[in-house]
Amino acid sequence: MSAAVSPIRLQIASSESVRECDEATVYQHCLPLAGARILELGCGTAVHTIAIASHEPSVSITAYEIDAIQHHKNEMLTAPPNILFKFGGAQAIAEPDNTFEIVMMFKSLHHVPLEQLDQVFAEIARVLKPGGLAYLSEPVFAGPFNELLRLFHDEEHVRRAAFEATCRAVSSGKFSSVEEIFFTSSVRFEDFADFEHKVINVTHSNHQLDADLFNLVKKKFEQSQSPDGAQFSTPMRVNILKKRS
């Protein structure tokens, strides 16, 4: 796994070739999960939440989701008993100070309103115990899957803003940078209908595609379609920050 480590100067993307791996490989290697009290912010469909709770039964995970529709779906899941789902956003975390050893955000930081990004880091610092870790996983703005998405949802500006807020959190002295890791993960769809369901029609965003744009996205997607589905490699960046004592 290729990693870049820096106390202050972070990189938004890697100029080097990086390893392809499942993200579970990254957080299982880098985080002291056993027995940890974990807060996940923006848990989405709770894929990572359930994977972590199942793999390490000694953890307890409080998982927040701000999309009311998705939160309701999460509450209906048959999930491990060491998960507690809560409704709410990262900007105002309804948890006591110095509560968690680990805070995790999987591809959710760039969805925070830009004017509230610094507040998110203030809240993470507040609820983390001294020496606690923030694990921030964000997609890099590059690659074929990104080119497909940007046809109808260009996230370059918000992803850069999320990265810059991460840098400010370090330079402000609230956190130290423990590690910056670049890797590529793989995302697979059965067909375009699967992509439409999971990406275009997600409830946390209101994607409006007219007929011409819809057909353009479908044509672009089908260029990667095979009898086994469509698979894309997506470059990722993980920043691990430590709350200063």
C-alpha positions in Angstrom: 0.0 0.0 0.0 1.4 3.4 -1.0 1.2 6.0 1.7 2.3 9.6 2.2 3.0 10.7 5.8 3.3 14.4 6.7 2.7 16.4 9.9 1.2 19.4 8.1 1.6 19.3 4.3 -1.0 17.0 2.8 -1.6 16.1 -0.8 -5.1 16.1 -2.4 -4.0 13.4 -4.8 -1.0 11.1 -5.3 1.4 11.4 -8.2 2.6 7.9 -7.6 1.1 4.5 -8.6 -0.9 3.1 -5.7 -2.2 -0.3 -4.7 -5.7 -1.5 -5.4 -7.4 -2.9 -2.3 -10.6 -3.1 -0.4 -11.0 -0.2 2.1 -11.4 -2.7 5.0 -7.7 -3.6 4.5 -6.8 0.1 5.1 -8.8 0.7 8.3 -8.1 -2.7 9.8 -4.4 -2.2 9.3 -4.3 1.5 10.5 -6.8 1.7 13.3 -6.9 0.2 16.8 -10.4 -1.1 16.4 -10.5 -3.7 19.1 -12.7 -2.5 22.0 -13.0 1.0 20.6 -16.0 3.2 20.9 -16.5 4.5 17.4 -18.6 7.3 16.0 -19.4 7.2 12.3 -20.7 10.4 10.6 -22.7 10.1 7.4 -23.0 6.3 7.5 -25.1 6.1 4.3 -26.3 2.5 3.7 -24.2 1.3 6.6 -22.0 -1.0 4.5 -18.8 -0.2 6.4 -20.7 0.1 9.7 -22.0 -3.4 9.5 -18.7 -4.8 8.2 -16.7 -3.3 11.1 -19.2 -4.3 13.8 -19.3 -7.8 12.4 -15.6 -8.2 12.0 -14.8 -6.8 15.5 -17.6 -7.6 17.9 -15.8 -5.8 20.7 -16.4 -2.4 19.2 -19.4 -0.2 19.8 -20.5 2.0 16.9 -22.8 5.0 17.0 -23.7 5.7 13.3 -25.2 9.1 12.3 -27.0 9.7 9.0 -28.6 13.0 8.0 -30.7 11.8 5.2 -34.0 10.9 6.9 -35.0 8.3 4.3 -31.8 6.5 4.5 -31.8 6.7 8.3 -35.2 5.0 8.4 -33.9 2.2 6.1 -30.9 1.7 8.4 -33.2 1.4 11.4 -35.0 -1.4 9.6 -31.8 -3.4 9.0 -31.0 -6.6 10.8 -27.7 -5.2 12.1 -25.3 -6.4 14.7 -26.3 -5.4 18.3 -23.1 -3.3 18.7 -24.5 -0.6 16.3 -26.7 2.3 17.4 -28.2 4.3 14.5 -29.0 7.9 15.1 -30.4 10.7 12.9 -28.3 13.8 12.6 -25.4 15.6 10.9 -21.7 16.0 11.6 -22.1 19.8 12.2 -23.9 19.3 15.5 -23.1 15.9 17.1 -25.5 15.1 20.0 -22.8 13.3 22.0 -20.9 14.3 25.2 -17.3 15.7 25.1 -14.4 13.2 25.1 -16.5 10.1 24.3 -15.0 8.3 21.4 -11.7 6.7 20.6 -12.3 6.8 16.8 -14.4 9.0 14.5 -14.9 7.7 10.9 -16.3 9.4 7.8 -16.5 7.4 4.6 -16.9 9.7 1.5 -19.2 12.0 3.5 -17.1 15.0 4.4 -17.5 16.6 1.0 -21.3 16.4 1.4 -21.2 18.8 4.3 -22.3 22.4 3.4 -19.0 24.3 2.7 -19.7 27.0 5.4 -20.0 24.2 8.0 -16.8 22.2 7.3 -14.7 23.9 10.0 -17.6 23.3 12.5 -17.5 19.6 11.7 -13.8 19.4 12.7 -14.6 21.4 15.8 -17.3 18.8 16.7 -15.0 15.9 15.9 -12.4 17.3 18.2 -14.9 17.9 20.9 -16.3 14.3 21.0 -13.0 12.5 20.5 -11.0 11.6 23.6 -7.5 13.2 23.8 -5.3 11.2 21.5 -8.4 9.8 19.6 -8.3 9.3 15.9 -10.3 10.7 13.0 -10.4 8.5 9.9 -11.5 10.5 6.9 -11.9 8.7 3.6 -12.5 10.8 0.5 -12.6 10.0 -3.3 -9.9 11.6 -5.4 -11.2 13.6 -8.3 -9.8 11.4 -11.1 -10.4 8.2 -12.9 -13.1 6.7 -15.3 -15.8 6.5 -12.6 -15.3 10.1 -11.7 -15.6 11.1 -15.4 -18.9 9.3 -15.5 -20.2 11.0 -12.4 -19.2 14.4 -13.4 -21.5 14.3 -16.4 -24.3 15.0 -14.0 -22.7 15.7 -10.6 -19.4 17.5 -10.7 -17.8 17.3 -7.2 -14.4 18.9 -7.9 -15.2 22.0 -5.9 -16.7 20.4 -2.8 -14.0 17.7 -2.7 -11.3 20.3 -2.8 -13.1 22.3 -0.1 -13.2 19.2 2.1 -9.5 18.6 1.7 -8.7 22.2 2.5 -10.8 22.0 5.6 -8.8 18.9 6.6 -5.6 20.9 6.1 -6.9 23.7 8.3 -7.9 21.3 11.0 -4.2 20.2 11.2 -2.7 23.7 10.8 -5.0 25.1 13.5 -3.4 22.7 16.1 -6.6 20.8 16.9 -5.2 17.7 15.2 -1.9 16.2 14.1 -1.6 14.3 10.9 -0.8 10.7 11.6 -0.9 9.3 8.1 -2.1 10.0 4.6 -2.9 6.9 2.5 -3.7 6.7 -1.2 -5.3 3.5 -2.7 -7.7 2.5 -5.4 -10.9 0.7 -4.7 -13.3 -1.1 -7.0 -17.0 -0.4 -7.5 -19.2 -2.8 -9.5 -22.7 -2.6 -11.0 -24.8 -5.4 -12.4 -26.0 -3.1 -15.2 -27.1 0.5 -15.9 -30.4 -0.1 -13.9 -28.2 -1.0 -10.9 -26.1 2.2 -11.4 -29.3 4.3 -11.8 -30.7 2.9 -8.5 -27.5 3.2 -6.4 -26.1 6.5 -7.8 -28.5 8.6 -9.8 -31.5 8.0 -7.6 -29.8 8.2 -4.2 -32.1 10.0 -1.7 -29.4 12.3 -0.3 -29.1 14.1 -3.6 -31.6 15.5 -6.1 -30.0 14.6 -9.5 -32.1 16.1 -12.3 -31.2 14.5 -15.7 -33.1 15.5 -18.8 -33.5 12.9 -21.5 -30.4 13.9 -23.5 -28.2 13.9 -20.4 -29.7 10.6 -19.2 -28.9 9.0 -22.5 -25.4 10.4 -22.5 -24.7 9.0 -19.0 -26.2 5.6 -20.1 -24.0 5.5 -23.2 -20.9 6.4 -21.2 -21.7 3.7 -18.6 -22.3 1.0 -21.2 -18.8 1.5 -22.6 -17.6 -0.3 -19.4 -20.4 -2.9 -19.5 -19.4 -6.6 -19.9 -21.4 -9.8 -19.4 -20.2 -9.8 -15.8 -21.4 -6.2 -15.2 -19.5 -2.9 -15.1 -16.5 -2.4 -12.8 -14.6 0.8 -12.1 -11.5 1.6 -10.2 -11.8 4.7 -8.1 -8.8 6.5 -6.5 -9.2 7.2 -2.8 -7.4 9.2 -0.1 -7.5 8.5 3.6 -6.4 11.1 6.2 -5.9 9.9 9.7 -5.7 12.7 12.2 -5.0 12.6 16.0 -6.7 14.9 18.5 -4.0 16.7 20.4 -4.0 16.3 24.1 
